[in-house]
Amino acid sequence: MASTSLRQQLSIMRQSFFDEGILDHEQVSYLETLENEDDPDFIENVFTLFLKVSTRYIDSIEKALETSPVDYPVMERMMYRLKGSSDR
């Protein structure tokens, strides 16, 4: 079935994120413990929020780099926030 194939692909992708160090297994395991009946989409919401926020930070960094002269204070602030939002 198509859903089985999709689940297999998702499982392989998830494992590759662990193998490549993109995701930390302990952190994801902890997040999985927070998912419950009251918030069954908790992990999805956490990742979605991170992707939205990080996209904004990256856009701000790119804009700071495009200014003349380069706006280093803004760039540094956004890089710090991006790092902070992804810290373990």
C-alpha positions as CSV (number, residue, x, y, z in Angstrom):
1,M,0.0,0.0,0.0
2,A,1.0,3.6,-0.6
3,S,0.7,4.5,3.1
4,T,3.1,1.7,4.1
5,S,5.7,2.9,1.5
6,L,5.3,6.4,2.8
7,R,5.8,5.2,6.4
8,Q,8.9,3.3,5.4
9,Q,10.3,6.4,3.6
10,L,9.6,8.5,6.7
11,S,11.3,6.0,8.9
12,I,14.3,5.9,6.7
13,M,14.5,9.7,6.6
14,R,14.1,10.0,10.3
15,Q,16.9,7.5,10.9
16,S,19.1,9.4,8.4
17,F,18.5,12.6,10.4
18,F,19.8,10.8,13.5
19,D,22.7,9.2,11.7
20,E,23.8,12.6,10.2
21,G,23.5,14.4,13.6
22,I,20.7,16.6,12.4
23,L,18.4,15.3,15.1
24,D,19.5,14.3,18.6
25,H,17.9,10.9,19.5
26,E,17.7,11.8,23.2
27,Q,15.9,15.1,22.5
28,V,13.4,13.5,20.1
29,S,12.7,10.7,22.6
30,Y,12.1,13.3,25.3
31,L,9.7,15.2,23.0
32,E,7.9,12.0,22.2
33,T,7.2,11.5,25.9
34,L,5.4,14.9,25.9
35,E,3.0,13.9,23.2
36,N,-0.3,12.7,24.6
37,E,-4.0,12.6,24.0
38,D,-4.4,16.2,24.9
39,D,-1.8,17.2,22.3
40,P,-1.3,14.4,19.8
41,D,0.5,16.6,17.4
42,F,3.0,18.1,19.9
43,I,6.1,17.0,18.0
44,E,4.8,18.1,14.7
45,N,3.9,21.5,16.2
46,V,7.4,21.9,17.7
47,F,9.1,21.2,14.4
48,T,6.7,23.4,12.4
49,L,7.3,26.3,14.8
50,F,11.1,25.8,14.6
51,L,11.0,25.8,10.8
52,K,8.9,28.9,10.7
53,V,11.1,30.8,13.1
54,S,14.4,29.6,11.7
55,T,13.2,30.7,8.2
56,R,12.6,34.2,9.5
57,Y,16.0,34.3,11.1
58,I,17.8,33.1,7.9
59,D,15.9,35.7,5.9
60,S,17.0,38.4,8.3
61,I,20.6,37.2,8.1
62,E,20.5,37.2,4.3
63,K,19.0,40.8,4.3
64,A,21.7,41.9,6.7
65,L,24.4,40.5,4.4
66,E,22.9,42.3,1.4
67,T,23.1,45.8,3.0
68,S,25.9,48.1,2.3
69,P,27.7,48.2,4.6
70,V,26.8,44.8,6.0
71,D,24.6,45.2,9.0
72,Y,26.8,43.0,11.3
73,P,24.8,43.8,14.5
74,V,21.6,42.5,13.0
75,M,23.3,39.6,11.4
76,E,25.0,38.6,14.7
77,R,21.7,39.0,16.7
78,M,19.8,36.8,14.2
79,M,22.5,34.1,14.1
80,Y,22.5,34.1,17.9
81,R,18.7,33.6,17.9
82,L,18.9,30.9,15.3
83,K,21.5,29.0,17.3
84,G,19.5,29.5,20.5
85,S,16.3,28.2,18.9
86,S,18.1,25.0,17.8
87,D,20.2,24.4,21.0
88,R,19.8,21.1,22.8
